[in-house]
Amino acid sequence: MPIEATDLERRVLAHERILQALIRHLAEGDPHIFARLKDTFGTGHDLGEHDQDHVSTNQYGDQFIRSIEAAVARGSDVR
């Protein structure tokens, strides 16, 4: 993989971890944050095996929100 691609991937992953931590902290003070985020970004679409080749931006957003919500429910750190 070219250096530019791996650098971009690391930066995107770093931003994802920062956003997860921020949303988790917000959820501690406002338990309704997930409902508001889902209203704005979530589609409620459950990705199946047949969807592996095409995932929309909204579907990634929904997955992202649900992964943070699940980590908060478990009481574990988001990673």
All heavy atoms as an XYZ file, in Angstrom:
628
protein
N       0.849     -1.177      0.000
C       0.000      0.000      0.000
C       0.898      1.245      0.000
O       1.863      1.310      0.750
C      -0.874     -0.029      1.262
C      -2.138      0.779      1.141
S      -3.112      0.764      2.664
C      -4.246     -0.526      2.301
N       0.596      2.225     -0.829
C       1.415      3.439     -0.838
C       1.371      4.155      0.507
O       0.399      4.056      1.261
C       0.763      4.305     -1.911
C      -0.129      3.408     -2.690
C      -0.460      2.251     -1.810
N       2.427      4.879      0.812
C       2.534      5.593      2.083
C       1.353      6.543      2.282
O       0.811      6.646      3.381
C       3.864      6.360      2.162
C       5.021      5.363      2.291
C       3.882      7.331      3.337
C       6.386      5.988      2.226
N       0.932      7.220      1.218
C      -0.187      8.162      1.341
C      -1.456      7.462      1.794
O      -2.220      7.983      2.587
C      -0.452      8.890      0.013
C       0.670      9.781     -0.449
C       1.750      9.021     -1.225
O       1.521      7.856     -1.633
O       2.822      9.585     -1.401
N      -1.682      6.237      1.292
C      -2.886      5.488      1.642
C      -2.842      5.045      3.100
O      -3.850      5.142      3.813
C      -3.058      4.287      0.727
N      -1.696      4.562      3.564
C      -1.614      4.124      4.959
C      -1.687      5.315      5.899
O      -2.269      5.208      6.977
C      -0.336      3.310      5.230
O       0.805      4.086      4.895
C      -0.343      2.019      4.437
N      -1.127      6.447      5.502
C      -1.224      7.655      6.316
C      -2.676      8.101      6.422
O      -3.158      8.423      7.515
C      -0.369      8.778      5.715
C      -0.420     10.035      6.550
O      -0.064      9.974      7.745
O      -0.836     11.089      6.008
N      -3.373      8.096      5.317
C      -4.784      8.482      5.321
C      -5.595      7.521      6.189
O      -6.448      7.932      6.976
C      -5.342      8.500      3.897
C      -6.827      8.824      3.775
C      -7.127     10.215      4.319
C      -7.257      8.720      2.318
N      -5.327      6.223      6.063
C      -6.048      5.231      6.867
C      -5.816      5.463      8.361
O      -6.759      5.425      9.158
C      -5.604      3.826      6.483
C      -6.372      2.743      7.214
C      -5.981      1.347      6.748
O      -5.636      1.188      5.574
O      -6.030      0.425      7.581
N      -4.579      5.721      8.760
C      -4.285      5.979     10.175
C      -4.981      7.240     10.661
O      -5.508      7.283     11.773
C      -2.777      6.093     10.394
C      -2.058      4.754     10.367
C      -0.633      4.880     10.859
N       0.125      5.873     10.126
C       0.914      5.638      9.089
N       1.044      4.401      8.642
N       1.576      6.597      8.493
N      -5.008      8.277      9.836
C      -5.685      9.521     10.220
C      -7.184      9.303     10.371
O      -7.799      9.792     11.323
C      -5.402     10.618      9.201
C      -3.976     11.102      9.291
C      -3.608     12.190      8.344
N      -4.708     12.805      7.639
C      -4.575     13.632      6.635
N      -3.385     13.947      6.194
N      -5.622     14.145      6.035
N      -7.784      8.562      9.444
C      -9.224      8.283      9.526
C      -9.525      7.473     10.787
O     -10.492      7.762     11.508
C      -9.725      7.554      8.259
C     -11.122      7.011      8.451
C      -9.660      8.482      7.055
N      -8.720      6.461     11.076
C      -8.933      5.653     12.276
C      -8.763      6.485     13.546
O      -9.510      6.306     14.514
C      -7.983      4.452     12.286
C      -8.277      3.389     11.235
C      -7.178      2.324     11.226
C      -9.632      2.758     11.455
N      -7.807      7.409     13.549
C      -7.624      8.291     14.705
C      -8.849      9.179     14.898
O      -9.338      9.340     16.020
C      -6.373      9.149     14.527
N      -9.381      9.720     13.807
C     -10.587     10.553     13.903
C     -11.773      9.730     14.405
O     -12.587     10.207     15.197
C     -10.912     11.192     12.552
C      -9.991     12.298     12.191
N      -9.210     12.260     11.064
C      -9.706     13.457     12.816
C      -8.485     13.361     11.004
N      -8.757     14.106     12.053
N     -11.876      8.492     13.947
C     -12.965      7.633     14.395
C     -12.889      7.400     15.898
O     -13.891      7.495     16.609
C     -12.932      6.296     13.658
C     -14.052      5.370     14.063
C     -14.050      4.063     13.286
O     -13.292      3.931     12.311
O     -14.817      3.175     13.668
N     -11.696      7.122     16.410
C     -11.537      6.897     17.855
C     -11.863      8.149     18.652
O     -12.480      8.066     19.716
C     -10.125      6.409     18.147
C      -9.880      4.994     17.630
C      -8.507      4.500     17.932
N      -8.355      4.360     19.370
C      -7.187      4.167     19.958
N      -6.082      4.091     19.248
N      -7.128      4.038     21.269
N     -11.470      9.311     18.137
C     -11.776     10.568     18.825
C     -13.286     10.790     18.859
O     -13.854     11.135     19.904
C     -11.055     11.744     18.143
C      -9.546     11.642     18.388
C     -11.602     13.083     18.643
C      -8.721     12.550     17.494
N     -13.958     10.588     17.731
C     -15.411     10.758     17.681
C     -16.117      9.774     18.611
O     -17.089     10.139     19.290
C     -15.927     10.582     16.258
C     -15.675     11.757     15.321
C     -16.048     11.373     13.902
C     -16.457     12.967     15.777
N     -15.657      8.535     18.643
C     -16.261      7.546     19.531
C     -16.145      7.988     20.985
O     -17.114      7.898     21.754
C     -15.609      6.182     19.347
C     -15.979      5.507     18.059
C     -15.208      4.217     17.831
O     -14.151      4.004     18.417
N     -15.737      3.359     16.985
N     -14.962      8.457     21.371
C     -14.768      8.912     22.752
C     -15.647     10.116     23.067
O     -16.266     10.177     24.136
C     -13.298      9.250     22.989
N     -15.739     11.064     22.145
C     -16.577     12.237     22.371
C     -18.052     11.868     22.506
O     -18.753     12.363     23.393
C     -16.394     13.244     21.234
C     -15.077     14.007     21.218
C     -14.948     14.796     19.920
C     -14.972     14.917     22.415
N     -18.522     10.987     21.639
C     -19.927     10.581     21.699
C     -20.194      9.807     22.986
O     -21.230      9.984     23.623
C     -20.319      9.767     20.450
C     -20.283     10.685     19.217
C     -21.702      9.142     20.611
C     -20.386      9.951     17.901
N     -19.255      8.990     23.388
C     -19.419      8.255     24.643
C     -19.529      9.218     25.821
O     -20.383      9.055     26.693
C     -18.266      7.283     24.845
C     -18.451      6.434     26.078
C     -17.264      5.493     26.255
N     -17.376      4.870     27.542
C     -17.760      3.627     27.739
N     -18.070      2.869     26.701
N     -17.836      3.120     28.941
N     -18.686     10.233     25.854
C     -18.750     11.230     26.934
C     -20.065     11.997     26.894
O     -20.667     12.272     27.933
C     -17.561     12.184     26.870
C     -16.261     11.547     27.209
N     -15.994     10.964     28.433
C     -15.143     11.382     26.477
C     -14.768     10.475     28.437
N     -14.238     10.712     27.257
N     -20.522     12.337     25.708
C     -21.815     13.010     25.583
C     -22.948     12.122     26.087
O     -23.889     12.596     26.730
C     -22.082     13.401     24.127
C     -21.273     14.565     23.570
C     -21.493     14.677     22.068
C     -21.658     15.862     24.267
N     -22.863     10.819     25.797
C     -23.910      9.880     26.208
C     -23.982      9.755     27.724
O     -25.049      9.508     28.274
C     -23.671      8.517     25.576
N     -22.859      9.938     28.397
C     -22.866      9.879     29.858
C     -23.735     10.996     30.436
O     -24.416     10.801     31.432
C     -21.444      9.978     30.405
C     -20.604      8.750     30.143
C     -19.142      8.945     30.531
O     -18.771     10.052     30.998
O     -18.363      7.997     30.357
N     -23.710     12.166     29.814
C     -24.486     13.298     30.293
C     -25.863     13.408     29.678
O     -26.750     14.059     30.241
N     -26.047     12.802     28.512
C     -27.317     12.902     27.800
C     -27.653     11.549     27.185
O     -27.235     11.250     26.063
C     -27.227     13.969     26.708
C     -28.502     14.117     25.905
O     -29.531     13.502     26.272
O     -28.473     14.856     24.909
N     -28.405     10.710     27.896
C     -28.697      9.374     27.371
C     -29.521      9.387     26.086
O     -29.602      8.384     25.390
C     -29.464      8.691     28.502
C     -29.784      9.734     29.501
C     -28.964     10.942     29.208
N     -30.110     10.511     25.738
C     -30.921     10.604     24.521
C     -30.079     10.930     23.285
O     -30.610     11.040     22.189
C     -32.027     11.650     24.689
C     -32.933     11.361     25.835
N     -33.821     10.301     25.821
C     -33.064     11.962     27.037
C     -34.470     10.277     26.965
N     -34.031     11.267     27.729
N     -28.769     11.046     23.464
C     -27.892     11.414     22.345
C     -27.979     10.396     21.214
O     -27.947     10.755     20.040
C     -26.432     11.617     22.804
C     -25.589     12.254     21.703
C     -25.780     10.325     23.235
C     -25.817     13.704     21.505
N     -28.124      9.106     21.551
C     -28.179      8.089     20.504
C     -29.439      8.214     19.662
O     -29.394      8.056     18.445
C     -28.052      6.682     21.096
C     -26.687      6.422     21.659
C     -26.518      6.219     23.010
C     -25.575      6.394     20.840
C     -25.268      5.996     23.537
C     -24.311      6.175     21.356
C     -24.160      5.979     22.708
N     -30.546      8.505     20.301
C     -31.793      8.691     19.551
C     -31.657      9.882     18.609
O     -32.087      9.820     17.449
C     -32.966      8.894     20.505
N     -31.037     10.946     19.082
C     -30.853     12.132     18.241
C     -29.903     11.841     17.089
O     -30.136     12.266     15.950
C     -30.356     13.300     19.086
C     -31.456     13.760     20.042
C     -31.063     14.804     21.048
N     -30.095     15.772     20.604
C     -29.224     16.343     21.429
N     -29.194     16.039     22.712
N     -28.380     17.244     20.972
N     -28.819     11.108     17.356
C     -27.879     10.753     16.291
C     -28.529      9.823     15.270
O     -28.327      9.971     14.065
C     -26.624     10.103     16.875
C     -25.659     11.037     17.581
C     -24.591     10.247     18.323
C     -25.023     12.004     16.593
N     -29.320      8.865     15.745
C     -30.002      7.953     14.825
C     -31.026      8.693     13.969
O     -31.187      8.385     12.791
C     -30.685      6.830     15.601
C     -29.716      5.810     16.136
C     -30.453      4.760     16.937
C     -29.492      3.793     17.559
N     -30.210      2.779     18.350
N     -31.713      9.668     14.560
C     -32.658     10.465     13.778
C     -31.940     11.229     12.670
O     -32.471     11.405     11.576
C     -33.403     11.462     14.663
C     -34.455     10.805     15.541
O     -34.806      9.636     15.275
O     -34.905     11.471     16.491
N     -30.726     11.668     12.973
C     -29.973     12.454     12.003
C     -29.234     11.585     10.994
O     -29.261     11.862      9.799
C     -28.948     13.353     12.737
O     -29.651     14.164     13.674
C     -28.205     14.247     11.755
N     -28.578     10.522     11.460
C     -27.683      9.759     10.597
C     -28.071      8.309     10.396
O     -27.664      7.689      9.417
C     -26.259      9.778     11.151
C     -25.679     11.147     11.266
C     -25.552     11.754     12.498
C     -25.282     11.836     10.144
C     -25.017     13.020     12.608
C     -24.758     13.107     10.242
C     -24.622     13.698     11.484
N     -28.776      7.719     11.320
C     -29.045      6.281     11.269
C     -30.135      5.937     10.278
O     -31.110      6.657     10.126
N     -29.961      4.814      9.639
C     -30.953      4.351      8.668
C     -31.739      3.177      9.196
O     -32.760      2.820      8.633
C     -30.268      3.910      7.363
O     -29.399      2.810      7.668
C     -29.494      5.032      6.736
N     -31.223      2.529     10.246
C     -31.867      1.331     10.756
C     -31.642      0.123      9.873
O     -32.156     -0.947     10.127
N     -30.845      0.259      8.820
C     -30.579     -0.835      7.894
C     -29.584     -1.801      8.514
O     -28.513     -1.414      8.941
C     -30.008     -0.274      6.590
C     -29.642     -1.324      5.594
N     -30.582     -2.044      4.899
C     -28.442     -1.792      5.197
C     -29.971     -2.896      4.093
N     -28.677     -2.766      4.267
N     -29.947     -3.050      8.589
C     -29.068     -4.079      9.120
C     -28.300     -4.684      7.955
O     -28.892     -5.293      7.058
C     -29.878     -5.153      9.840
C     -28.998     -6.119     10.591
O     -27.850     -5.774     10.906
O     -29.475     -7.241     10.863
N     -26.992     -4.517      7.957
C     -26.180     -5.016      6.854
C     -26.118     -6.529      6.876
O     -25.869     -7.136      7.901
C     -24.758     -4.463      6.947
C     -24.636     -2.958      6.815
C     -23.183     -2.544      7.000
C     -25.131     -2.505      5.472
N     -26.334     -7.124      5.740
C     -26.251     -8.573      5.602
C     -25.050     -8.946      4.759
O     -24.344     -8.087      4.237
N     -24.824    -10.223      4.630
C     -23.674    -10.690      3.855
C     -23.750    -10.236      2.402
O     -22.736     -9.990      1.770
C     -23.578    -12.201      3.923
C     -23.153    -12.705      5.283
C     -22.964    -14.206      5.287
O     -22.664    -14.779      4.219
O     -23.106    -14.804      6.347
N     -24.957    -10.117      1.870
C     -25.106     -9.729      0.467
C     -24.731     -8.265      0.236
O     -24.544     -7.846     -0.894
C     -26.541     -9.973      0.004
C     -27.547     -9.149      0.761
N     -27.989     -9.497      2.018
C     -28.173     -7.997      0.431
C     -28.862     -8.587      2.434
N     -28.991     -7.681      1.498
N     -24.572     -7.490      1.302
C     -24.254     -6.076      1.173
C     -22.766     -5.773      1.312
O     -22.377     -4.623      1.410
C     -25.002     -5.269      2.246
C     -26.486     -5.205      1.998
O     -26.876     -5.262      0.818
O     -27.235     -5.104      2.963
N     -21.927     -6.770      1.339
C     -20.505     -6.551      1.597
C     -19.830     -5.683      0.542
O     -18.915     -4.941      0.865
C     -19.769     -7.879      1.689
C     -20.095     -8.629      2.960
C     -19.329     -9.925      3.029
O     -18.478    -10.205      2.201
N     -19.631    -10.735      4.018
N     -20.257     -5.765     -0.692
C     -19.568     -5.052     -1.750
C     -19.989     -3.592     -1.876
O     -19.306     -2.813     -2.512
C     -19.785     -5.749     -3.101
C     -19.109     -7.099     -3.147
O     -18.179     -7.331     -2.351
O     -19.525     -7.922     -3.968
N     -21.127     -3.238     -1.291
C     -21.583     -1.854     -1.402
C     -22.194     -1.410     -0.082
O     -23.231     -1.901      0.325
C     -22.624     -1.699     -2.509
C     -23.183     -0.313     -2.575
N     -22.462      0.752     -3.046
C     -24.374      0.177     -2.172
C     -23.194      1.852     -2.957
N     -24.367      1.523     -2.422
N     -21.515     -0.499      0.577
C     -22.017      0.060      1.830
C     -22.058      1.568      1.648
O     -21.061      2.197      1.311
C     -21.107     -0.313      3.020
C     -21.641      0.293      4.308
C     -20.993     -1.825      3.147
N     -23.232      2.138      1.868
C     -23.376      3.577      1.696
C     -22.822      4.327      2.904
O     -22.598      3.750      3.970
C     -24.851      3.939      1.509
O     -25.543      3.822      2.734
N     -22.645      5.605      2.739
C     -22.168      6.452      3.827
C     -23.140      6.408      4.999
O     -22.728      6.323      6.158
C     -22.001      7.903      3.328
O     -21.098      7.896      2.226
C     -21.466      8.803      4.421
N     -24.429      6.431      4.727
C     -25.424      6.365      5.798
C     -25.335      5.045      6.551
O     -25.518      5.004      7.766
C     -26.830      6.548      5.241
C     -27.116      7.971      4.858
O     -26.413      8.886      5.276
N     -28.139      8.173      4.065
N     -25.068      3.951      5.830
C     -24.948      2.657      6.490
C     -23.725      2.619      7.397
O     -23.778      2.073      8.496
C     -24.890      1.535      5.455
C     -26.224      1.329      4.754
C     -26.107      0.438      3.543
O     -25.061      0.374      2.898
N     -27.184     -0.252      3.220
N     -22.608      3.192      6.952
C     -21.428      3.291      7.812
C     -21.739      4.134      9.042
O     -21.332      3.807     10.156
C     -20.236      3.900      7.067
C     -19.472      2.916      6.229
C     -19.296      3.133      4.879
C     -18.905      1.770      6.785
C     -18.594      2.242      4.086
C     -18.206      0.878      6.009
C     -18.042      1.120      4.665
O     -17.339      0.237      3.900
N     -22.464      5.227      8.857
C     -22.846      6.074      9.990
C     -23.697      5.318     10.986
O     -23.493      5.414     12.196
N     -24.645      4.556     10.490
C     -25.510      3.764     11.353
C     -24.703      2.723     12.128
O     -24.880      2.557     13.330
C     -26.596      3.099     10.513
C     -27.656      2.421     11.346
O     -28.153      3.050     12.305
O     -28.002      1.280     11.026
N     -23.790      2.039     11.455
C     -22.929      1.060     12.115
C     -22.100      1.723     13.207
O     -21.932      1.178     14.292
C     -21.963      0.418     11.115
C     -22.546     -0.639     10.245
C     -21.475     -1.189      9.326
O     -20.777     -0.444      8.640
N     -21.348     -2.492      9.309
N     -21.564      2.890     12.899
C     -20.716      3.636     13.825
C     -21.489      3.977     15.092
O     -21.030      3.730     16.206
C     -20.218      4.905     13.118
C     -19.309      5.762     13.935
C     -17.986      5.411     14.116
C     -19.773      6.936     14.502
C     -17.142      6.223     14.856
C     -18.939      7.749     15.231
C     -17.614      7.391     15.413
N     -22.691      4.507     14.935
C     -23.522      4.893     16.078
C     -23.888      3.660     16.906
O     -23.800      3.665     18.140
C     -24.772      5.651     15.610
C     -24.369      6.997     15.010
C     -25.752      5.855     16.764
C     -25.472      7.660     14.206
N     -24.294      2.576     16.221
C     -24.679      1.367     16.944
C     -23.505      0.748     17.695
O     -23.679      0.206     18.784
C     -25.304      0.348     15.991
C     -26.714      0.761     15.584
C     -27.449     -0.314     14.810
N     -26.887     -0.411     13.461
C     -26.704     -1.546     12.803
N     -27.049     -2.687     13.337
N     -26.196     -1.548     11.596
N     -22.284      0.829     17.142
C     -21.131      0.252     17.839
C     -20.829      1.024     19.121
O     -20.483      0.423     20.145
C     -19.902      0.221     16.929
O     -19.402      1.521     16.698
N     -20.982      2.341     19.093
C     -20.756      3.137     20.297
C     -21.858      2.860     21.315
O     -21.592      2.690     22.508
C     -20.695      4.642     19.965
C     -19.549      4.930     19.005
C     -20.524      5.466     21.242
C     -19.591      6.311     18.408
N     -23.088      2.799     20.842
C     -24.221      2.521     21.720
C     -24.042      1.164     22.418
O     -24.292      1.038     23.618
C     -25.505      2.543     20.912
C     -26.761      2.464     21.726
C     -27.993      2.611     20.851
O     -27.985      2.159     19.689
O     -28.971      3.178     21.341
N     -23.602      0.168     21.693
C     -23.387     -1.165     22.269
C     -22.262     -1.139     23.305
O     -22.369     -1.768     24.365
C     -23.064     -2.179     21.166
N     -21.188     -0.413     23.031
C     -20.079     -0.317     23.978
C     -20.514      0.393     25.258
O     -20.145     -0.016     26.356
C     -18.896      0.404     23.345
N     -21.331      1.431     25.121
C     -21.838      2.135     26.296
C     -22.734      1.196     27.110
O     -22.652      1.146     28.335
C     -22.591      3.422     25.890
C     -23.359      3.998     27.063
C     -21.615      4.451     25.336
N     -23.578      0.432     26.431
C     -24.467     -0.508     27.118
C     -23.671     -1.584     27.865
O     -24.063     -2.008     28.950
C     -25.422     -1.157     26.130
N     -22.552     -2.004     27.284
C     -21.692     -2.994     27.935
C     -20.871     -2.364     29.054
O     -20.312     -3.078     29.879
C     -20.729     -3.623     26.932
C     -21.335     -4.577     25.961
C     -20.276     -5.319     25.165
N     -19.250     -4.480     24.595
C     -19.286     -3.923     23.379
N     -20.341     -4.123     22.601
N     -18.306     -3.171     22.940
N     -20.733     -1.047     29.032
C     -19.914     -0.358     30.019
C     -18.433     -0.489     29.725
O     -17.600     -0.327     30.605
N     -18.096     -0.749     28.469
C     -16.688     -0.906     28.099
C     -16.220      0.284     27.276
O     -17.007      1.090     26.807
C     -16.498     -2.187     27.293
O     -17.233     -2.121     26.085
N     -14.896      0.365     27.136
C     -14.311      1.414     26.306
C     -14.606      1.135     24.854
O     -14.639     -0.007     24.419
C     -12.792      1.482     26.482
C     -12.406      2.106     27.805
O     -13.211      2.877     28.353
O     -11.309      1.817     28.287
N     -14.785      2.190     24.099
C     -15.018      2.083     22.661
C     -13.662      1.997     21.987
O     -12.780      2.785     22.255
C     -15.802      3.289     22.144
C     -16.008      3.192     20.652
C     -17.118      3.427     22.862
N     -13.498      1.033     21.107
C     -12.235      0.895     20.373
C     -12.517      0.534     18.950
O     -13.390     -0.084     18.579
C     -11.357     -0.167     20.997
C     -10.996      0.243     22.405
C      -9.633     -0.198     22.757
N      -9.418      0.154     24.135
C      -8.534      1.022     24.515
N      -7.779      1.606     23.664
N      -8.356      1.290     25.773
